[in-house]
Every structure is written in structure tokens, then in C-alpha cells.
Amino acid sequence: MDLGPHAGFIVTAYAVAIVIVAGLIVWVMLDRRHLSRAVDELEAKGITRRSERARGDATSVEKP
């Protein structure tokens, strides 16, 4: 496969793009792990998610 006189630029551009995308994937995976741990710590302290309270307490809603 002949890429012509710009082969170096083309290969470098693809390599940089691959490194950036791989870095973003790793960053998202690490951030997800960090946020999951933070949520687990909050739940261990008794702080729950609003969506769970809304679902779980739908039958026990107090009326004024």
C-alpha cells in the first residue's frame, strides 16, 4: 500500500488519534470506578439516591 509522500503524516495522525481514543476510554473507566466507590461510601453512611426513595416510598407518601 503506497500512501505517497505524506505517508509519515498519515500514519502519525492515525497513531495520535488511536492514543487519544484509548486514553479517553481508560479515563472513563477509571472515573466510573471512582464514582462507584463514592456512591458506595455514601450509601454505607445511610445517604440514599433520590430515585430509590421515590420508588421505595411511593406507598408511604404523607398527605398534608
C-alpha positions in Angstrom: 0.0 0.0 0.0 1.5 3.3 -1.1 0.5 6.3 0.8 2.5 8.7 -1.2 4.8 11.5 0.0 2.5 12.2 3.0 2.8 8.7 4.5 4.5 9.9 7.6 1.8 12.5 8.4 -1.0 10.0 7.7 0.5 7.3 9.9 1.3 9.8 12.7 -2.3 11.2 12.6 -3.8 7.8 12.9 -1.5 6.8 15.7 -2.2 10.0 17.6 -6.0 9.5 17.1 -5.7 5.9 18.4 -3.8 7.0 21.5 -6.3 9.8 22.3 -9.3 7.5 21.9 -7.6 4.8 24.1 -6.8 7.4 26.7 -10.4 8.6 26.8 -11.6 5.1 27.2 -9.2 4.5 30.1 -10.2 7.8 31.7 -13.9 7.0 31.6 -13.3 3.5 33.0 -11.3 4.9 35.9 -13.8 7.7 36.5 -16.6 5.2 36.6 -14.8 3.1 39.2 -14.1 6.2 41.3 -17.7 7.4 41.2 -19.0 3.9 42.0 -16.8 3.8 45.1 -18.0 7.3 46.1 -21.7 6.2 45.8 -21.0 3.0 47.8 -19.4 5.1 50.6 -22.4 7.5 50.6 -24.8 4.6 50.8 -22.8 3.0 53.6 -23.3 6.2 55.5 -27.0 6.0 55.0 -27.3 8.5 52.2 -29.6 7.0 49.5 -30.4 8.0 46.0 -33.4 10.2 45.4 -34.6 7.9 42.6 -34.6 4.9 45.1 -36.5 7.0 47.7 -39.1 8.0 45.1 -39.7 4.3 44.1 -39.4 2.9 47.6 -41.5 5.5 49.4 -44.3 5.8 46.8 -46.7 4.0 49.1 -45.8 5.9 52.3 -46.1 9.4 51.0 -47.7 11.6 53.7 -50.6 13.7 52.7 -51.0 17.2 54.2 
